[in-house]
Amino acid sequence: MTTLLHISTSPRGAVSASNQAADVFLQALPDGVTTRHIDLAERQMPEVTLHLTNAKQKAFIGAALTEEEQREWDVIVAMVDEFKAADHYLFAVPMWNFTIPYRLKQYIDLITHPGLTFTRDENGPRGLVDGSVTYVYSRGGNYGPKDGKPDPFDFQSTYMSAWSRMVGLSPVQEVLVQGTMAGPEGIANAVAGATDQLQALAAAIA
Ligand SMILES: Cc1cc2nc3c(=O)[nH]c(=O)nc-3n(C[C@H](O)[C@H](O)[C@H](O)COP(=O)(O)O)c2cc1C
């Protein structure tokens, strides 16, 4: 059985450009792919606390955790297990002030830890997550690569690509849904422009 984990971030529900584009992808998935969904706009997430940062450091060096630290760390390990239990990943990510929404950053801060999602060996960091990933990036403007180089204001795709490499997600596919600030028509045009690519990427999921 093939499992795809769909992570959405926009609080805008069905009018969201990234959610509409993700739906095109999901509709085009082959039979036999099971999907799970984490909606980060709705999900209750823990805070990064003193206990949690202590637990992270102690887990790293193999030291004993206090009861409070263990309680908070167990929640993190469960979140990591939930994240890793997939073969493919689909992230629907709006651009907020040139980068990713803060709730996605909070999620990443909660699930990215040495020994759980990455490790290090003589060659540097090595990811402990298996799976391909498709990112749908919605943006009001146009932050696509210019002359083969990333737009200098694009801290959204560049950040997610770097994080993907760190945790081991590969290959990384990107779908740009741009120019979305021109009302519903602008969103419809942006999603329509990305539809062929979204359907082809979904069809390739095995
Ligand atoms: C808090 C916030 C910050 C934004 N910052 C940017 C930005 O830096 N650049 C940009 O092009 N669009 C920006 N936008 C517009 C969104 O990227 C655009 O509306 C996108 O379609 C939102 O995705 P969604 O429709 O899936 O929610 C911002 C929107 C919000 C709500």
The ligand as an ORCA input file, in Angstrom:
! r2SCAN-3c Opt
* xyz 0 1
  C       0.468     37.165      5.888
  C       0.614     37.173      4.381
  C       1.822     37.520      3.816
  C       1.986     37.483      2.420
  N       3.215     37.765      1.884
  C       3.390     37.670      0.541
  C       4.668     37.880     -0.052
  O       5.663     38.136      0.619
  N       4.785     37.783     -1.402
  C       3.719     37.471     -2.181
  O       3.866     37.399     -3.404
  N       2.494     37.244     -1.660
  C       2.315     37.330     -0.325
  N       1.088     37.091      0.230
  C       0.008     36.655     -0.682
  C      -0.099     35.135     -0.714
  O       1.134     34.514     -0.987
  C      -1.082     34.714     -1.772
  O      -2.344     35.337     -1.522
  C      -1.228     33.203     -1.817
  O      -2.130     32.875     -2.845
  C      -1.772     32.681     -0.498
  O      -1.976     31.296     -0.613
  P      -3.409     30.656     -0.288
  O      -4.382     31.299     -1.251
  O      -3.212     29.219     -0.493
  O      -3.743     31.018      1.145
  C       0.898     37.124      1.598
  C      -0.346     36.795      2.185
  C      -0.472     36.807      3.560
  C      -1.803     36.421      4.165
*
